[in-house]
């Protein structure tokens, strides 16, 4: 796949152009870490990636004869692709995602350092899915991109990184590795919509969600889980037909469940059928619900609630 580190600068803007072999050759000392083989799976901007691309990555990583796998891609969807991989990938070798905030033509390009750190991490760990950026190792369940261009954009705001690379060595802190669902073989994601509440917005888009064929809905609510009375009534009606997850549009903090009780507040919405996302952020709640709904043999609500406790 193509990361920002593979985008070369031209007069009209940076475009994906470098393949995997070129990326490796651009990193001094990388060959000394391990015996590395490379393959360019697809050469597109990361905004064009979908579930099927990550299923392919997981399948390849599972069957590849090696000690670790590093995936480079653009940072636009990196937090989502890594999270999806953590749900699907059941391999015993580490699967590391990395990218770059600056293109190779920009001063201080971070791609080579991130790729070096990712390979170093893959060599040091025994398994799991991680995101390596800016000298830090993150759990994909908690990491998010929080700035459009800052080198330190990728952060786990409430938990911090699970490890760091210092003086050429991986320092990993103790943490609970998430349990994958392992559905990538024959997995068909279900369509789940994501809508954000905003000041003065009416319900026209919201009320059309089930009519458009969506099988689930995630709502980014105000603050700790609040909606206008108009949105609340509409969301409750939708929840009688398809699952509706109540997430927050705030960058940090969980959905509350027992603090505010007025109409449209979290207690009212939960009592009337909406499912609180806890500390799961909306983008990842959409992915998780899509995966859970695809596994028709198991009840999505019980599994969502159990996984919510891990965040």
C-alpha positions in Angstrom: 0.0 0.0 0.0 1.1 3.6 -0.4 2.1 5.8 2.4 2.8 9.5 2.5 6.4 8.5 2.6 6.0 7.1 -0.9 4.6 10.3 -2.3 7.0 12.4 -4.3 6.6 16.2 -4.7 5.8 17.8 -8.1 4.6 21.2 -9.1 1.0 20.2 -8.8 1.4 18.4 -5.4 2.7 15.2 -4.0 1.4 12.0 -5.5 2.0 8.3 -4.7 5.0 7.2 -6.8 7.6 5.2 -4.8 7.4 1.4 -4.5 8.3 -0.7 -1.5 11.8 -1.5 -2.7 12.6 2.2 -3.2 11.3 3.0 0.3 13.7 0.3 1.8 16.6 1.5 -0.2 16.1 5.1 1.2 16.6 4.0 4.8 20.2 3.8 5.9 21.0 0.8 8.2 17.7 -0.9 7.5 19.3 -3.9 5.8 21.4 -4.5 8.9 18.3 -5.1 11.1 16.9 -8.1 9.3 16.6 -10.0 6.0 13.9 -7.9 4.4 11.7 -8.7 1.5 9.3 -6.1 0.0 6.2 -6.0 -2.1 4.0 -3.2 -3.3 0.4 -4.3 -2.9 -1.4 -1.3 -4.2 -0.4 2.3 -5.1 -3.2 4.6 -4.1 -3.9 7.3 -1.6 -5.0 5.9 1.7 -8.4 7.7 1.4 -9.2 5.1 -1.2 -8.5 2.1 1.0 -11.3 -0.2 2.1 -12.1 -3.2 4.2 -11.1 -5.6 1.4 -7.5 -4.2 1.3 -7.0 -4.8 5.0 -8.5 -8.3 4.7 -5.9 -8.9 2.1 -3.1 -7.6 4.3 -4.2 -9.8 7.2 -4.4 -12.9 5.0 -1.0 -12.3 3.5 0.5 -11.6 6.9 -1.0 -14.8 8.3 0.5 -17.0 5.6 3.8 -15.2 5.0 6.9 -17.1 6.2 8.7 -14.5 8.2 9.2 -13.1 11.7 7.2 -9.9 11.3 5.3 -7.8 8.8 5.4 -4.0 8.3 2.7 -2.2 6.4 3.3 1.3 5.1 0.4 3.5 4.0 -0.9 7.0 4.0 -1.8 8.5 7.4 -5.3 9.7 6.5 -6.9 6.3 7.4 -4.0 4.8 9.3 -5.8 4.7 12.7 -8.8 3.0 11.1 -6.9 0.4 9.0 -4.7 -0.6 11.9 -7.7 -0.9 14.2 -9.6 -3.1 11.6 -6.4 -5.3 11.3 -6.4 -5.7 15.1 -9.9 -7.1 14.9 -9.2 -9.5 12.0 -5.6 -10.6 12.3 -4.9 -13.8 14.3 -1.3 -14.4 13.3 1.4 -15.0 15.8 3.9 -12.6 14.1 3.8 -8.9 14.8 1.9 -6.7 12.2 3.2 -3.1 12.3 1.6 -0.2 10.6 3.5 3.0 9.9 3.5 6.0 7.6 4.8 9.5 7.3 3.6 13.0 8.0 6.0 14.6 5.5 6.7 13.5 1.9 10.3 12.6 0.8 10.7 15.9 -0.9 10.0 18.0 2.2 12.7 19.0 4.7 12.9 16.8 7.7 10.9 13.9 6.0 10.0 11.4 8.8 9.3 8.4 6.6 12.7 6.8 6.8 12.9 7.0 10.6 9.4 5.7 11.0 10.1 2.8 8.6 13.3 2.0 10.5 11.5 2.1 13.8 8.7 -0.1 12.5 11.1 -2.8 11.3 12.9 -2.6 14.6 9.6 -3.1 16.4 8.7 -6.0 14.2 12.0 -7.6 15.1 11.6 -7.1 18.8 7.9 -8.1 19.4 6.4 -11.6 19.4 3.0 -10.7 18.1 0.1 -8.2 18.0 -0.9 -5.3 15.8 0.7 -1.9 16.5 1.1 1.6 15.0 4.7 3.0 15.0 5.1 6.7 14.4 7.5 9.4 15.6 9.5 7.1 17.9 6.4 5.8 19.6 4.5 2.4 19.6 0.7 2.7 19.9 -2.1 0.2 20.4 -4.4 0.7 17.4 -7.5 0.6 19.7 -6.4 3.9 21.3 -4.3 5.8 18.8 -5.7 8.6 16.6 -4.5 11.2 14.2 -4.9 14.5 15.9 -3.2 17.0 13.6 -3.1 17.5 9.9 0.7 17.9 9.6 2.5 17.7 12.9 5.1 15.0 13.2 3.6 14.1 16.6 0.0 13.8 15.1 -0.5 10.2 16.2 -1.3 10.0 19.9 -3.2 7.8 22.3 -4.7 10.8 24.1 -5.9 9.0 27.3 -3.5 6.1 27.6 -0.3 7.2 26.0 2.0 5.0 23.8 2.5 1.4 24.8 6.2 1.7 24.0 9.0 3.8 22.6 12.1 3.5 20.5 15.1 4.9 22.4 18.8 4.6 21.4 18.0 2.0 18.8 16.0 -0.3 21.2 12.3 -1.0 21.7 11.0 -0.3 25.1 7.5 -1.8 25.5 5.4 -1.2 28.6 3.1 -3.9 30.0 -0.4 -3.7 28.5 -3.3 -5.9 27.6 -3.1 -6.9 23.9 -6.6 -6.8 22.4 -8.3 -10.0 21.3 -9.0 -10.3 17.5 -12.3 -11.4 16.2 -10.7 -13.3 13.3 -13.3 -12.8 10.6 -11.2 -11.9 7.6 -11.8 -15.3 5.8 -15.0 -14.7 3.8 -15.7 -11.6 5.8 -18.3 -9.2 4.3 -18.5 -6.0 6.2 -22.0 -4.6 6.9 -22.9 -1.0 5.9 -22.8 1.3 9.0 -23.3 5.0 8.7 -21.6 7.7 10.8 -23.3 11.0 11.5 -22.3 14.0 13.6 -24.6 16.2 15.6 -24.2 19.9 15.0 -25.8 23.1 16.3 -29.1 23.6 14.6 -28.9 20.6 12.2 -32.3 19.1 11.2 -33.0 15.4 11.0 -33.3 15.0 7.2 -30.1 13.1 6.7 -30.5 11.2 10.0 -34.0 9.9 9.2 -33.0 8.6 5.8 -30.3 6.3 7.1 -32.3 3.1 7.3 -34.0 3.9 4.0 -30.5 4.0 2.3 -29.8 0.4 3.3 -27.5 1.0 6.3 -27.7 -1.8 8.8 -26.2 0.2 11.7 -25.6 3.8 12.7 -23.0 5.6 14.9 -23.9 9.1 16.1 -21.3 11.5 17.2 -23.2 13.3 19.9 -22.4 16.4 21.8 -20.2 16.2 24.9 -20.9 13.2 27.1 -23.6 11.8 24.9 -26.3 14.4 24.2 -28.6 15.2 21.3 -31.2 17.8 20.6 -34.8 16.6 21.4 -35.5 16.4 17.6 -32.4 14.3 16.9 -33.1 12.2 20.0 -36.6 11.2 18.9 -35.4 10.4 15.4 -32.5 8.3 16.7 -34.7 6.4 19.0 -37.1 5.6 16.2 -34.1 4.4 14.1 -32.9 2.2 17.0 -36.1 0.2 16.8 -35.0 -1.0 13.4 -31.2 -1.1 13.4 -28.4 -0.8 16.0 -27.6 2.8 16.9 -24.3 3.5 18.8 -24.0 6.7 20.8 -20.4 8.1 20.6 -19.0 11.5 21.4 -17.6 14.1 19.0 -15.1 15.1 21.8 -11.5 13.9 21.3 -11.2 12.3 24.7 -13.4 10.9 27.4 -16.2 8.2 27.5 -19.9 8.5 26.9 -21.5 8.9 30.3 -24.3 6.6 31.3 -25.8 7.9 34.6 -25.3 11.6 35.0 -27.7 13.6 32.8 -31.3 12.6 32.6 -33.2 15.3 30.6 -34.7 14.4 27.2 -31.8 13.9 24.7 -29.2 13.4 27.4 -27.4 10.1 27.8 -29.7 8.5 30.4 -32.7 9.2 28.3 -31.1 7.9 25.0 -29.8 4.7 26.6 -33.1 4.0 28.3 -34.8 4.4 24.9 -32.6 2.0 23.0 -29.3 3.6 22.0 -26.1 1.8 22.8 -23.4 3.8 24.6 -19.9 3.5 23.0 -18.1 4.0 26.2 -14.5 5.2 25.3 -14.7 3.8 21.8 -14.4 6.8 19.4 -16.9 7.1 16.6 -14.7 6.1 13.7 -13.6 2.9 15.4 -17.1 2.2 16.7 -18.4 2.2 13.1 -15.7 -0.3 12.1 -16.3 -2.5 15.1 -20.1 -2.6 14.6 -19.6 -3.3 10.9 -17.5 -6.3 11.7 -19.7 -7.6 14.5 -22.9 -7.4 12.3 -21.1 -9.5 9.7 -20.8 -12.4 12.1 -24.4 -13.4 12.1 -23.8 -16.4 14.5 -23.1 -14.2 17.5 -25.1 -11.4 19.1 -23.5 -8.0 18.3 -24.7 -6.2 21.4 -23.1 -8.6 23.9 -19.8 -8.6 22.0 -19.8 -4.8 21.6 -20.4 -4.4 25.3 -17.6 -6.8 26.2 -15.1 -5.2 23.9 -16.2 -1.7 25.0 -14.9 -2.7 28.5 -11.4 -3.1 27.0 -11.1 0.5 25.8 
